[in-house]
Amino acid sequence: MGIAEIHEDIIRTHILTRLDGRSLAAAGCTSSRLQSLSSDHRLWSDICSSNWPSTQHPVATQAIVNFTSGHRSFFSDAFLAPSHRLMTTASSHRTTEIISAVDIRYQNQLVVSKIESTNTTPSKWFQSTPFRIDLLEPKELVEKGIKVPGDDQAIQLNLEKHMTLSWILIDPRLNRAVNLSSIKPVSVNRNWLTDEVELTFAIVTAVDYDLHENSHVICNVEVTCGVKGGGSELYVSGVSLTVQDIDGKCLNGKDSMVILEGVTVAERRWCHGGGEEYGGYIQRRRERKEKMEMRERRLDMVRVACVMGFLMAFWSMALY
């Protein structure tokens, strides 16, 4: 029996509902009939909800329905990774609000699922201060009763291996979205003061003009978590997004919005990741720091030589 002989209701309810987003998109390319059936907005809404539960929030839903093809367009934007290079970053910054849909999982168990709206209305304060989105309030802990067994080293390794994060930025003005996360952490460290584990999820991008004498910037998501007591129950105490330059300095609101809007409309690629790109970014940062330190040492030597020359000239004149 061919696909043409199967009733549409069976295809819609018993076949297409079993496909993930990538398979559903591929199925829609095989025939005009499947293209019509696979365009059902309910299918794509369910797929988005399954991948990113935070998108079920009314704030996110209201923004997504305005996309060109609704949840299907949203999935295409959020599932594919943005290009590592922005060909254009010009922006008049008319966006007055951005929406963050964030989902954190450990071993596929949902730990954090939250929507955060950020007012980006241009103002002197917003454009000049460091840009930062904090998902949790100070001293807020998110606990789900999920256990992470083992000693400190094992816990850190388990978090590095099994924790994933999706930070989807929605721009209601552009009707576009982008996932700013590497999905898996690109860096995991333990804070020696609090004994908490700090995980970094990031995407690195290069722009076609220099913001701070270097064109590489990073959309950096930091997650702070740990375990409580002998039960080893996982908690999350901090989740934040910043945009940083090659020196690790947070960009201000104006420059950050230029980068974020550029990433949102950038070309897409299949692979999400970022470990190698992040490693290259850290290497460039290290090399830049070494060059700056060497330059400072040379300047210090010149200053010392000038002072010594001045003193020698002064004492020569004084003695004669």
Protein Blocks (a to p, Z undefined) as FASTA:
>chain_A
ZZklpcfklmmmmmmmmpcfklmmmmmmmpmklmmmmmpmklmmmmmmmmmmmlmpmklm
mmmmmpmnlmmmmmmmmmpccdfbdfbfcdehlafbdcddddddeehiafbdcdddddfb
dcfklmmmccdddfbdghiacdehiaceddfklmmmmmmmmpccddddddfklopacdfb
ehiacbdcddfklopacdddddddddfbdfkopabdcdddddddddehjkopacdfbdcd
ddddfkopacdfklmmmmmmmmmmmccdfbgchjmmmmmmmmmmmmmmmmmmmmmmmmmm
mmmmmmmmmmmmmmmmmmZZ
